[in-house]
Amino acid sequence: MFSGIRRNGITGTTRVALAQAALAPMVALLGGVVAGFEAGLAVLYGALVALAVSAVLVWRERQSMRHPEWDQHRLFKLFIRAGLERLALLTGLLAMGLGVLKLAPLPLMIGLVLAQFAWLAAASRSNR
């Protein structure tokens, strides 16, 4: 529904989620070395937020793949629903990180943005 399936059976969104899972500890370690332990935690939290948002997309994609009988209208509704779920999750997790956990905003957003670069990596790799 959302992306093509490669020869090895892994979709593009799954590749992105795996790349984000691999990136999260690396950017947290880098943030911790450069700016301190608290900044490293904020960077890690931002990367994990991006991973959670991508995991919702992977979940909905797999759900659509299990139902080949669904028509285009049902799939479009699922696509819209997945987008709204991802937006709500992103907003909620960012509010929790900034408001409840009192994490530093800049490192948190840097972690989120760096984890989103996994989408670029997956897009550039899909051409091969």
C-alpha positions in Angstrom: 0.0 0.0 0.0 2.6 2.6 1.1 5.7 1.4 -0.6 7.0 -1.4 -2.8 8.3 -4.7 -1.6 12.0 -5.5 -2.4 13.3 -8.9 -3.4 14.1 -9.8 0.2 10.5 -9.1 1.3 11.3 -6.0 3.3 9.3 -2.9 2.4 10.6 0.6 2.3 9.0 1.7 5.5 10.4 -1.3 7.3 13.9 -0.4 6.1 13.4 3.1 7.4 12.3 1.8 10.8 15.3 -0.5 11.0 17.6 2.4 10.0 16.0 4.6 12.7 16.5 1.8 15.3 20.2 1.6 14.3 20.6 5.4 14.3 19.0 6.0 17.7 21.9 4.8 19.9 24.5 6.3 17.6 23.0 9.8 17.7 22.4 9.5 21.4 26.1 8.6 22.0 27.2 11.4 19.7 24.9 13.9 21.5 26.1 12.7 24.9 29.8 13.0 23.9 29.3 16.5 22.4 26.9 18.1 24.8 26.6 16.0 27.9 24.5 13.2 29.3 21.2 15.1 29.5 21.5 16.2 25.9 22.3 12.7 24.9 19.1 11.5 26.6 17.1 14.2 24.8 18.6 13.2 21.4 17.8 9.6 22.1 14.2 10.5 23.0 13.8 12.4 19.8 15.2 9.5 17.7 12.8 7.1 19.5 9.9 9.4 18.8 10.7 9.2 15.1 11.0 5.5 15.4 7.6 5.2 17.1 6.0 7.3 14.4 7.5 5.1 11.7 6.5 2.0 13.6 2.8 3.1 13.3 3.3 3.4 9.5 4.9 -0.1 9.3 2.0 -1.5 11.4 -0.6 -0.1 9.1 1.3 -1.1 6.0 1.4 -4.7 7.2 -2.2 -4.6 8.1 -3.1 -3.5 4.6 -0.8 -6.2 3.1 -2.6 -8.9 5.1 -5.9 -7.9 3.4 -5.5 -8.0 -0.4 -9.2 -7.9 -0.8 -9.5 -4.4 0.5 -10.5 -1.9 -2.2 -8.9 1.5 -2.9 -11.5 3.4 -0.8 -10.8 1.3 2.2 -7.0 1.6 1.7 -7.3 5.4 1.3 -9.2 5.6 4.6 -6.5 3.5 6.2 -3.9 5.8 4.7 -5.6 8.9 6.1 -6.1 7.2 9.5 -2.4 6.2 9.7 -1.5 9.8 9.0 -3.7 11.1 11.8 -2.4 8.5 14.2 1.1 9.4 13.4 0.4 13.1 13.9 -1.3 12.4 17.2 1.5 10.2 18.4 4.2 12.7 17.4 2.4 15.5 19.2 1.7 13.5 22.3 5.3 12.2 22.6 6.8 15.6 21.9 4.5 17.1 24.5 5.5 14.4 27.0 9.2 14.9 26.3 9.2 18.6 26.5 6.5 19.1 29.2 6.5 16.1 31.5 10.1 14.9 31.2 11.5 18.4 30.8 14.1 17.4 28.1 16.1 20.1 26.4 14.2 21.1 23.2 17.0 21.6 20.8 18.7 18.2 21.3 15.3 16.5 21.3 14.5 18.1 17.9 18.0 17.3 16.6 17.4 13.7 17.4 14.1 13.7 15.7 15.5 15.3 12.6 18.5 13.1 12.4 16.3 10.0 12.7 14.2 11.3 9.8 17.3 11.2 7.6 16.6 7.4 7.5 13.9 8.3 5.0 16.5 9.8 2.7 18.8 6.8 3.1 15.9 4.4 2.2 14.9 6.5 -0.8 18.5 6.7 -2.2 19.0 3.0 -1.6 15.8 2.0 -3.4 17.2 3.2 -6.7 19.8 0.4 -6.7 
